[in-house]
């Protein structure tokens, strides 16, 4: 069934109207968190001063530092931050399958490094941490306008600013619908989708030579009804529809095998679709701090160049209190030097400075900035490695409660989309035959300090247990038999993210142990044979002597 443009437009406008309360809050917060997000309600043109009226950058710096810290810890380009293994127990420990999945992982990481992922994802995290909702589009790089590329063309990432998209949740709680506006000129739209697909208003603009006239298009990605799913782009599970917003005419219809966007929410209030971030907590302090800074800046020039009181025929002339202003006064016969003086405004800037620092401290604490700075600037020589590791782990556990949602809505989803795009584009080598013996389900794990902080409890318990059992093991070594050494070593390696290529599988370990046992048996048999041979060599002269008659010389 062809896409219904008017129905999609109606759904979009209704969802946009339902987002109105969030728009008001985001528009108010944007100048203090990220001025580039201004324009959700009030439209700004290129070159407008979006930070007008902002006098303090504490929350901007805090939001950026938190975003960069999360990015550096969760998906650092200098580290292998993800892994995959088959969920089916039949092939889970297969070494060829593990090596193929590691090869796929390495190619995925290389494709991300060749794209804009490590630039766009931290930008999205500013919205995620500051406003509570982020949106990162993940697609295959489009075909160049005048060139056809075969095979996988690479990855393309795009961050959609807060307030420029509407979303809806699916039955599993994940976002399954995304709609966003995009302005494109008539010429660019015709090159992308052909002139024949354009509505009459765009064709008219092209005929009249107005190819640079901008038009607003709506891109809607939403689940396709199962009855309409089938082969080809128009049968994919997710429909991708572009339409010209004013006329609601569809200009392109396609689809995706998986939802093409990662939309993480920092925290969700029950009944709301959009999230709430650290900026919601810090905004009252940031707004107060900005107002205090404005008043301080107004008082600052009065302290540097105070108004001057001078002689006048009247008792007191017109008061001028702007910096360096002159106010005449009547000295009444007294020495002028005794009456010319700077005008004291009576302000107490030191009080304001104390309060401003308190507000900055509160904002930094809300965004974990002080904890992050302590980790970055701490002198390790002042503490043991254990104490330093504990401080890092404490910060990770503070952020841990929201990491679970981020892992599900951002990291796992982005990984699934990337794998699906590259698999469909032929970017991977053929999988081993064992893969086809399973259900095809792949489980994804992430190797980062935040992830490991959630798992280190088991490692600490194991280490403490071994430490406590040590004295008893000296008396009876059998007390350690309660702990399975194979399972313990496997658990430690999995938790620490040791690469599969350097680990032995259960089958390889069994073969190695069997070979060692056989080697030990052979060594024991050889030793036994040598012992028998030595005994025989020692017994032979005695046996010979016993067989000779008495009195016979040997």
GIZI-V620031 format. One record per backbone hydrogen bond with DSSP energy under -0.5 kcal/mol. CO is the residue of the C=O (numbers start at 0). NH is the residue of the N-H. E is the energy in kcal/mol with one decimal. If there is no record, write none. Layout:
<<CO:NH:E> <CO:NH:E>>
This chain:
<<2:4:-0.9> <3:7:-2.1> <4:8:-2.7> <5:9:-2.3> <6:10:-2.2> <7:11:-2.3> <8:12:-2.5> <9:13:-2.0> <10:14:-2.3> <11:15:-2.4> <12:16:-2.0> <13:17:-1.8> <14:18:-0.8> <16:19:-1.4> <18:22:-2.2> <19:23:-2.1> <20:24:-1.6> <21:25:-3.1> <22:26:-2.7> <23:27:-1.6> <24:28:-2.2> <25:29:-2.5> <26:30:-0.6> <28:31:-1.3> <28:32:-1.3> <29:32:-0.5> <29:33:-2.1> <33:36:-2.6> <34:37:-1.7> <40:42:-0.6> <44:47:-2.0> <47:49:-1.3> <48:51:-1.1> <50:53:-2.0> <52:54:-0.5> <56:60:-2.5> <57:61:-2.2> <58:62:-2.7> <59:63:-2.2> <60:64:-2.5> <61:65:-2.4> <62:66:-2.1> <63:67:-2.6> <64:68:-2.4> <65:69:-2.4> <66:70:-2.4> <67:71:-2.8> <68:72:-2.0> <69:73:-2.8> <70:74:-2.3> <75:78:-2.0> <78:80:-1.0> <80:446:-1.1> <82:444:-2.7> <84:442:-3.0> <87:90:-1.1> <87:91:-1.1> <88:92:-0.5> <90:93:-1.3> <93:97:-2.3> <94:98:-2.8> <95:99:-2.0> <96:100:-2.5> <97:101:-2.0> <98:102:-2.0> <99:103:-2.5> <100:104:-2.5> <101:105:-2.4> <102:106:-2.1> <103:107:-2.3> <104:108:-2.5> <105:109:-2.1> <106:110:-2.3> <107:111:-2.2> <108:112:-2.2> <109:113:-1.5> <111:114:-1.5> <111:116:-0.7> <115:118:-1.3> <115:119:-2.9> <116:120:-2.8> <118:122:-0.9> <119:123:-2.1> <120:124:-1.8> <121:125:-0.9> <122:125:-0.6> <122:126:-0.9> <123:127:-2.1> <124:128:-2.9> <125:129:-2.3> <126:130:-1.7> <126:131:-1.5> <126:132:-0.9> <128:277:-2.5> <128:278:-0.8> <129:278:-0.8> <131:265:-2.2> <134:159:-2.1> <135:261:-2.4> <136:157:-1.6> <138:155:-3.2> <143:146:-1.0> <146:148:-0.6> <153:140:-3.0> <155:138:-2.5> <157:136:-3.2> <158:160:-0.6> <160:163:-1.8> <163:180:-0.7> <165:178:-2.2> <167:175:-2.3> <167:176:-1.3> <169:172:-1.5> <173:169:-2.9> <176:167:-1.3> <177:220:-2.8> <178:165:-2.3> <179:218:-2.7> <181:216:-3.0> <183:214:-2.5> <184:188:-2.5> <185:189:-2.2> <186:190:-2.1> <187:191:-1.9> <188:192:-2.6> <189:193:-1.8> <193:196:-0.8> <194:197:-1.3> <198:201:-0.8> <198:202:-2.1> <199:203:-2.6> <200:204:-1.6> <201:205:-2.3> <202:206:-2.4> <203:207:-1.9> <204:209:-3.2> <205:208:-1.3> <209:212:-1.5> <210:186:-2.7> <212:185:-1.5> <214:183:-2.5> <214:216:-0.5> <215:244:-2.3> <216:181:-2.4> <217:219:-0.6> <217:242:-2.0> <218:179:-1.9> <219:240:-2.7> <220:177:-2.4> <221:238:-2.7> <224:227:-1.8> <224:228:-0.5> <225:228:-1.1> <231:234:-1.6> <232:235:-1.0> <234:229:-1.6> <236:223:-3.2> <236:238:-0.5> <237:255:-2.3> <238:221:-1.7> <238:240:-0.5> <239:253:-2.7> <240:219:-2.7> <241:250:-2.6> <241:251:-1.6> <242:217:-3.1> <242:244:-0.5> <243:247:-2.2> <243:248:-0.6> <248:243:-2.3> <251:241:-2.6> <253:239:-1.8> <255:237:-2.1> <259:137:-3.1> <260:262:-0.6> <261:135:-2.2> <263:133:-2.0> <266:275:-2.5> <268:271:-2.3> <275:266:-0.6> <276:279:-0.9> <276:280:-0.7> <277:281:-2.2> <278:282:-1.9> <281:285:-2.6> <282:286:-3.2> <283:287:-2.2> <284:288:-2.7> <285:289:-2.4> <286:290:-2.1> <287:291:-2.5> <288:292:-2.6> <289:293:-2.0> <290:294:-2.1> <291:295:-2.3> <292:296:-2.4> <293:297:-1.8> <294:298:-1.8> <295:299:-1.9> <296:300:-0.8> <298:302:-1.3> <299:302:-0.8> <299:303:-1.9> <300:304:-3.0> <304:323:-2.0> <306:342:-2.9> <307:326:-3.3> <308:340:-0.8> <309:328:-4.3> <314:329:-1.4> <318:320:-0.5> <321:324:-2.2> <324:307:-3.6> <324:326:-0.5> <325:327:-0.5> <326:309:-4.4> <327:316:-2.8> <328:311:-4.3> <328:330:-0.6> <330:333:-1.2> <334:337:-1.6> <335:338:-1.5> <335:339:-2.3> <338:340:-0.6> <340:308:-2.4> <341:343:-0.5> <342:344:-0.6> <347:350:-1.0> <347:351:-1.3> <348:352:-2.4> <349:353:-1.7> <350:354:-2.0> <351:355:-2.8> <352:356:-2.1> <353:357:-1.7> <354:358:-2.2> <355:359:-2.5> <356:360:-2.4> <357:361:-2.0> <358:362:-2.3> <359:363:-2.6> <360:364:-2.2> <361:365:-2.0> <362:366:-1.7> <363:368:-2.6> <364:367:-1.3> <367:371:-2.1> <368:372:-2.9> <369:373:-2.2> <370:374:-1.6> <371:375:-1.9> <372:376:-2.4> <373:377:-1.3> <377:379:-0.9> <378:381:-2.2> <379:382:-1.6> <383:387:-2.4> <384:388:-2.5> <385:389:-2.1> <386:390:-1.9> <387:391:-2.1> <388:392:-2.6> <389:393:-2.1> <390:394:-1.6> <391:395:-2.1> <392:396:-2.1> <393:397:-1.7> <394:398:-1.8> <395:399:-0.7> <396:400:-0.6> <398:401:-0.8> <398:402:-0.9> <399:402:-0.7> <399:403:-1.2> <401:405:-1.9> <402:406:-3.1> <403:407:-1.8> <404:408:-3.0> <405:409:-2.3> <405:410:-1.5> <406:411:-3.1> <408:262:-0.5> <409:413:-3.0> <410:414:-2.2> <411:415:-2.5> <412:416:-2.6> <413:417:-2.4> <414:418:-2.6> <415:419:-2.4> <416:420:-2.6> <417:421:-2.4> <418:422:-2.6> <419:423:-2.4> <420:424:-1.8> <421:426:-2.9> <422:425:-1.1> <424:151:-0.5> <431:434:-1.5> <431:435:-0.5> <432:435:-1.1> <433:436:-1.4> <434:437:-1.4> <440:86:-2.4> <442:84:-2.0> <444:82:-2.6> <445:447:-0.9> <447:451:-2.7> <448:452:-2.2> <449:453:-0.8> <450:453:-0.8> <450:454:-0.6> <451:454:-1.0> <451:455:-1.7> <454:457:-1.1> <454:458:-0.8> <455:459:-2.7> <456:460:-2.2> <457:461:-2.3> <458:462:-2.6> <459:463:-2.6> <460:464:-2.3> <461:465:-2.4> <462:466:-2.0> <463:467:-2.6> <464:468:-2.2> <465:469:-0.9> <468:472:-2.4> <469:473:-1.2> <470:474:-0.7> <471:474:-0.7> <471:475:-3.1> <475:478:-1.9> <476:479:-1.5> <477:480:-1.5> <478:481:-0.9> <479:482:-1.3> <481:483:-0.5> <482:484:-0.8> <483:487:-2.5> <484:488:-2.6> <485:489:-2.2> <486:490:-2.4> <487:491:-2.3> <488:492:-2.2> <489:493:-2.3> <490:494:-2.4> <491:495:-2.3> <492:496:-0.6> <492:497:-2.4> <493:496:-0.6> <498:501:-1.1> <499:502:-1.4> <504:508:-2.6> <505:509:-2.4> <506:510:-2.6> <507:511:-2.5> <508:512:-2.4> <509:513:-2.4> <510:514:-2.6> <511:515:-2.5> <512:516:-2.6> <513:517:-2.6> <514:518:-2.7> <515:519:-2.4> <516:520:-2.4> <517:521:-3.0> <518:522:-2.6> <519:523:-2.6> <520:524:-3.1> <521:525:-2.9> <522:526:-2.5> <523:527:-2.6> <524:528:-2.7> <525:529:-2.7> <526:530:-2.3> <527:531:-2.6> <528:532:-3.0> <529:533:-2.5> <530:534:-2.3> <531:535:-3.0> <532:536:-2.4> <533:537:-1.9> <534:538:-2.3> <535:539:-2.0> <536:540:-0.6> <537:541:-0.6> <538:542:-2.6> <539:543:-2.4> <540:544:-2.4> <541:545:-2.2> <542:546:-1.2> <543:547:-0.8> <544:547:-0.6> <548:551:-1.8>>
